[in-house]
Amino acid sequence: MLDPSDQLATPVSRDGDALPIHIEDSVTNFAVGWQGTYSIDGAAFVFMDKSLGNIRTILGYPTDQIVNKISNMLG
């Protein structure tokens, strides 16, 4: 799950298994427990985990489509 305005990210699954996501919501607001930040460098999706301090580079994501969607959304 991504927040493109702040480049925040949290993984929702790994190896086909769902991961827990901390989400709080009320009638007027919601908050996500973002686990890190991300960047996209060409075909590489890079996730920086703030709690573990590690960086994962993931190949195979449709990064061009992600960038296009974000560009369309943010203008």
Contact map, one row per residue, 1 for C-alpha under 8 A:
111000001111000000000000000000000000000000000000000000000000000000000000000
111100111100000000000000000000000000000000000000000000000000000000000000000
111111111000000000000000000000000000000000000000000000000000000000000000000
011111110000000000000000000000000000000000000000000000000000000000000100000
001111110000000000000000000000000000000000000000000000000000000000000000010
001111110000000000000000000000000000000000000000000000000000000000000000000
011111111000000000000000000000000000111000000000000000000000000000000000000
011111111100000000000000000000000111110000000000000000000000000000000000000
111000111110000000000000000000000111110000000010000000000000000000000000000
110000011111000000001000000000001111100000000000000000000000000000000000000
100000001111110000100000000000000010000000000000000000000000000000000000000
100000000111110001111000000000000000000000000000000000000000000000000000000
000000000011111111100000000000000000000000000000000000000000000000000000000
000000000011111111100000000000000000000000000000000000000000000000000000000
000000000000111110000000000000000000000000000000000000000000000000000000000
000000000000111111000000000000000000000000000000000000000000000000000000000
000000000000111111100000000000000000000000000000000000000000000000000000000
000000000001110111110000000000000000000000000000000000000000000000000000000
000000000011110011111000000000000000000000000000000000000000000000000000000
000000000001000001111100000000000000000000000000000000000000000000000000000
000000000101000000111110000000011000000000000000000000000000000000000000000
000000000000000000011111000000011000000000000000000000000000000000000000000
000000000000000000001111100001111000000000000000000000000000000000000000000
000000000000000000000111110001110000000000000000000000000000000000000000000
000000000000000000000011111111100000000000000000000000000000000000000000000
000000000000000000000001111111000000000000000000000000000000000000000000000
000000000000000000000000111110000000000000000000000000000000000000000000000
000000000000000000000000111111000000000000000000000000000000000000000000000
000000000000000000000000111111100000000000000000000000000000000000000000000
000000000000000000000011110111110000000000000000000000000000000000000000000
000000000000000000000011100011111000000000000000000000000000000000000000000
000000000000000000001111000001111100000000000000000000000000000000000000000
000000000100000000001110000000111110000000000000000000000000000000000000000
000000011100000000000000000000011111100000000000000000000000000000000000000
000000011110000000000000000000001111100000000000111000000000000000000000000
000000011100000000000000000000000111110000000011111000000000000000000000000
000000111100000000000000000000000111111000000011110000000000000000000000000
000000111000000000000000000000000001111100001111000000000000000000000000000
000000100000000000000000000000000000111110001110000000000000000000000000000
000000000000000000000000000000000000011111111100000000000000001000100000000
000000000000000000000000000000000000001111111100000000000000000000000000000
000000000000000000000000000000000000000111111000000000000000001100000000000
000000000000000000000000000000000000000111111000000000000011111100000000000
000000000000000000000000000000000000000111111100000000001111101000000000000
000000000000000000000000000000000000011111111110000000001110101000000000000
000000000000000000000000000000000000011110011111000000111100000000000000000
000000001000000000000000000000000001111000001111100000111100000000000000000
000000000000000000000000000000000001110000000111110011110000000000000000000
000000000000000000000000000000000011100000000011111111100000000000000000000
000000000000000000000000000000000011100000000001111111000000000000000000000
000000000000000000000000000000000011000000000000111110000000000000000000000
000000000000000000000000000000000000000000000000111111000000000000000000000
000000000000000000000000000000000000000000000001111111100000000000000000000
000000000000000000000000000000000000000000000001110111110000000000000000000
000000000000000000000000000000000000000000000111100011111000000000000000000
000000000000000000000000000000000000000000000111000001111100000000000000000
000000000000000000000000000000000000000000011110000000111110000000000000000
000000000000000000000000000000000000000000011110000000011111100000000000000
000000000000000000000000000000000000000000111000000000001111100000000000000
000000000000000000000000000000000000000000110000000000000111110000000000000
000000000000000000000000000000000000000000111000000000000111111000000000000
000000000000000000000000000000000000000000100000000000000001111111000000000
000000000000000000000000000000000000000101111000000000000000111111100000000
000000000000000000000000000000000000000001100000000000000000011111110000000
000000000000000000000000000000000000000000000000000000000000011111111000000
000000000000000000000000000000000000000000000000000000000000011111111100000
000000000000000000000000000000000000000100000000000000000000001111111110000
000000000000000000000000000000000000000000000000000000000000000111111111000
000000000000000000000000000000000000000000000000000000000000000011111111100
000100000000000000000000000000000000000000000000000000000000000001111111111
000000000000000000000000000000000000000000000000000000000000000000111111111
000000000000000000000000000000000000000000000000000000000000000000011111111
000000000000000000000000000000000000000000000000000000000000000000001111111
000010000000000000000000000000000000000000000000000000000000000000000111111
000000000000000000000000000000000000000000000000000000000000000000000111111
